[in-house]
Amino acid sequence: METRQILPPQVFNEFTVESEKVKKNKGKLLIAVDFDGTIVTHAYPLIGKDIGAFDVLNRLQDMGALIILNTIRSGSELTAAIDFCKSMGLIFYGINSNPEQKAWSDSPKVYANIYIDDAALGCPLKFDAGLSYKPFADWEKISRLLEIRIKILNLIREAKKHKEFKSEVYLKK
C-alpha cells in the first residue's frame, strides 16, 4: 500500500504558524504519534507489524515535519521501538517530550499541532485478525485526514494575517 501520494507536497509546504510556541520549534509542523497500535500493530512488549505509518510519517518528515514519539513504553522496550523506527527511516525530533517546550512551559503534556494515537477518540481504526488481536490505526484514512488538517491549519494561518481576525471563539445559542 503506497500512501505517500495522498499527501501532496504543496499542501504541507505552505504550513507555517505565527505563534511564539511554534516559532520556538523552527516554524515546523509538530506531530506527536503513539507507537503500539498506531505506528505498528499491538504486540507489546514486542514490536508489532508495519501498518503503513512509515510511508506517511517518512513523507511528512521529508517535507519538514517534526515527529515526536509519544508512547507509554520505557526502558529497553522504548529503545527497541526507537531503533525499529530508525531502521525504517523515521528519526524522531523528540521522545515523549518536545525538546523546545521547556523554554516556554512546565507542562508535562507534549506540545504538538497534531496528535495521532489509536486510543484517541476519532482516530480511524481497522481490524485484521491476521495482523493483530486488537484494532490498529488505519494509515490510509489518517493520511487523508492529515491532508485536510494541514489545509485547515494553513487557513488559520492566513486568517491570522488579517487585522480583523479575532482569536476569541464566540458560542452562539
C-alpha positions in Angstrom: 0.0 0.0 0.0 1.6 3.3 -1.1 0.2 6.2 0.9 2.8 8.8 0.2 0.9 10.1 -2.8 -2.1 11.1 -0.7 -0.1 14.0 0.9 0.9 16.3 -1.9 3.9 18.5 -1.0 2.2 21.7 -1.9 -0.3 21.2 0.9 2.4 20.8 3.5 4.9 23.3 2.1 2.6 26.2 2.9 2.3 25.4 6.5 3.6 27.9 9.0 2.2 29.3 12.2 2.5 32.8 13.6 2.7 31.7 17.2 5.6 32.1 19.6 5.3 28.4 20.6 5.7 27.1 17.1 8.4 29.7 16.3 10.4 28.1 19.1 10.1 24.8 17.1 11.6 26.3 13.9 8.1 27.1 12.5 7.6 23.4 11.6 4.6 21.2 11.9 4.8 19.2 15.1 3.2 15.7 15.1 3.1 13.6 18.2 2.5 9.9 17.4 2.0 6.8 19.6 3.8 3.6 18.9 1.8 0.4 19.8 -1.4 0.2 17.7 -0.5 3.4 15.9 2.9 3.1 14.2 2.8 -0.7 14.4 0.2 -3.3 15.4 -0.3 -4.1 19.1 2.4 -6.6 20.3 3.8 -5.0 23.4 6.4 -5.7 24.7 7.5 -6.9 21.3 7.5 -4.8 18.2 4.3 -5.1 16.1 4.0 -5.3 12.3 4.2 -2.3 10.0 0.7 -1.0 9.2 1.6 1.8 6.7 2.7 4.5 9.2 6.2 4.7 7.9 5.2 5.7 4.4 3.1 8.6 5.7 5.4 9.7 8.6 8.6 9.5 6.5 6.9 11.6 3.8 5.9 14.2 6.4 9.4 14.2 7.8 10.9 14.6 4.3 8.6 17.6 3.9 9.9 19.2 7.1 7.5 18.0 9.8 9.0 17.3 13.2 7.8 13.9 14.6 7.6 13.3 18.3 7.2 9.7 19.6 4.6 9.9 22.4 4.4 6.5 24.0 4.0 4.7 27.3 7.0 2.5 26.5 10.1 2.9 28.7 13.5 1.3 29.2 14.5 -1.4 26.8 11.1 -1.6 25.2 11.3 2.1 24.3 14.8 1.7 23.0 13.6 -1.2 20.8 10.8 0.9 19.4 13.1 3.9 18.6 15.7 1.5 17.0 12.9 -0.1 14.9 11.6 3.2 13.7 15.2 4.3 12.9 15.6 1.2 10.8 12.5 2.2 8.9 13.9 5.7 8.2 12.0 7.6 10.9 14.1 9.8 13.1 12.3 11.4 16.0 12.6 15.1 16.9 11.6 14.2 20.5 10.9 11.1 22.6 7.9 11.7 25.0 8.7 15.4 25.0 9.0 18.4 22.7 12.7 19.4 23.1 11.9 23.1 22.8 8.9 23.1 25.1 10.7 23.6 28.5 11.7 27.1 27.3 8.0 28.3 27.5 6.1 25.7 29.5 6.5 23.4 32.6 3.5 21.3 31.4 4.3 17.5 31.1 1.9 17.3 28.1 3.8 17.1 24.9 3.0 20.2 22.7 2.3 19.3 19.1 0.0 20.6 16.3 -1.4 17.1 15.6 -1.6 14.0 17.8 -2.1 10.6 16.3 -2.9 7.8 18.7 -5.1 4.6 18.2 -6.6 5.3 21.6 -7.8 8.8 20.7 -11.5 9.3 20.0 -11.9 9.7 16.3 -8.7 8.0 15.2 -9.6 5.8 12.2 -9.0 2.2 13.1 -9.1 -1.1 11.2 -9.1 -4.7 12.4 -7.3 -7.6 10.7 -7.1 -10.7 12.9 -4.3 -11.9 10.7 -2.2 -9.0 11.8 -3.2 -8.2 15.3 -5.6 -9.2 18.1 -6.7 -5.6 18.6 -7.7 -2.8 16.2 -4.9 -0.5 15.0 -4.6 2.8 13.2 -5.7 3.0 9.6 -3.0 5.0 7.9 -4.7 5.2 4.6 -7.6 7.2 6.3 -5.2 9.0 8.6 -3.2 10.3 5.6 -6.4 11.8 4.1 -7.3 13.4 7.4 -3.8 14.8 7.7 -4.2 16.5 4.3 -7.4 18.1 5.5 -6.0 19.1 8.8 -2.9 20.7 7.2 -5.2 22.7 4.9 -7.2 23.9 7.9 -4.0 25.0 9.7 -3.0 26.9 6.6 -6.4 28.6 6.5 -6.0 29.6 10.2 -2.5 31.0 9.4 -3.9 33.1 6.6 -6.8 34.3 8.7 -4.4 35.5 11.4 -2.6 37.7 9.0 -5.8 39.9 8.7 -6.3 42.7 11.2 -9.9 41.9 11.8 -9.0 38.3 12.9 -10.2 37.7 16.5 -8.7 34.8 18.4 -11.7 34.5 20.7 -14.3 31.9 20.0 -17.9 33.0 20.4 -20.6 30.4 21.1 -23.9 31.2 19.5 -27.1 29.9 21.1 
